[in-house]
Amino acid sequence: MTDRPTDAPEPASYEAALAELERLVQAMESAQMPLDGLLDNYRRAAFLLDFCRTRLQAVEAQVKVFEGGQLKEWSPT
């Protein structure tokens, strides 16, 4: 996973991460922030994107287990 900025907490859920990511993208697209703020937001957005991608891959793996007709104990990696 991408290193999390030291002052930014991990999102509570996939949905929270996605909502924050959308807000960051809108803020960056507005071009109304200083360069340092843009860089900080980019780092946070990269972390959130990786967080969401990891969660989606875990769910995809679980669905594959279910589709295989086998109910196995599953744990995220």
Disulfide bonds with the S-S distance in Angstrom:
none
